[in-house]
């Protein structure tokens, strides 16, 4: 019985040991899988972290590049604004210069354009140079520079053959000759006035100048006849009034 007990006890001990050993082996296997899973998970997490870091670095690098590009664009815009302002100022300056130029040119052209003038009751047009030349010759005559005035009036007649001043210029030519006691030339010059512009306000004065030249030459008969013609032809003129007085003194 003791032997049988021993066998039974042995079997029981083996069974117990077996029962204990099997669960222990199963627990070791589960822990390895768990550790492997944890390691795999950690590897994935690390990989994800690296990937995230790389992406962040890429984004940060891209943001830095974008910031640099934005800064460059701002610099370019500032430069363009400066160039625009410079062009605007240059354009404004050029526009003012052109405006001043055309204003000055217009003023000069206006000075060269014929202008309305009235000469001895006659109206017409004359360019500024024409008027200046005539007035210069008249000034010489009034200053008793008869020789200079004669040359100026002769030149004026050649330069402006259709001038509104021409009848007066021709009259002054005769007056210049008379002042220099060249009576024949005076008569010839005043007869041009009488033939060409018989209705001119200077015609009566021209005829009186002819009579004065004839009288100073000693030709009283011709002078009297010219004065009588003056009174008949231009009875209302101032020269006719003087002619009547002269005729009365010649009786």
C-alpha positions, 0 to 999 in steps of 0.5 A: 500500500505504501508503494501504491501511495508513493506511485500515486503521490509521484503522479500527482506531483508530476501532474501538479508540476506539469500544471504549473509549468504549462501556464508559466510557459504560456505567460512568457509567450504572451509577454514577448508578443506584447514587448514586440508589439510595443517595440513595433508601436514605438518604432512607428511612433518614432517614425511618425515623429521623424516624419512630423519633424521633417514636415515641420522643418520643410514647412518652416523652411518654406515659411522662411522662403516665403517670408524672404520672398515677401520681403523681396517683393516689398523691397521691389514694390518700394523701389517701384513706388520710388521709380513711379514717384520719380517718373511722375515728378519728371513728367510734371516737370516736363509737362510744365516745361512744355507748357511754358515753352508753348506759352512763350512760343505762342506769345512770340508768334502773336508778336509776329502776327499782323495787328490792327493799326490806325494810321492818319484815319486809315485802318489796316493791319501791320506786323510788329516789325513793320510798325516798328520800322515806320515809327522809328523813321517818324521818330527820326523826322521829329528829331530833325534827322531828316537825312536819316529819316529819308533813308528809313522811309525809302527803305520802308517803302521798298520793304513794305510796298503794300503797307497801310503806312505807305501813303504816310511814308511817301508823304514823309519822303516829300517832307524830308526832301523839303526840309533839306531844301530839295524842292524838286524831289519834294514836289515829285514825292508829293505828286506820288501821294496825290496820284496814288492816294488822292482820298488819303487824309495826307493828300491835302497836306501833300498838295500844300507841300507842293505849293510851298516847294513851288513858292520857295523855288520862286514859282509863285504862279504855280504855287498860287494855282496849286493852293487854289486847287487845294481849296477846291479839292479838299475844302474841309481840310486844315491844309485848305484853311491855311491855303486860303490864308496864303492866297489872301496874302498873295493878292 
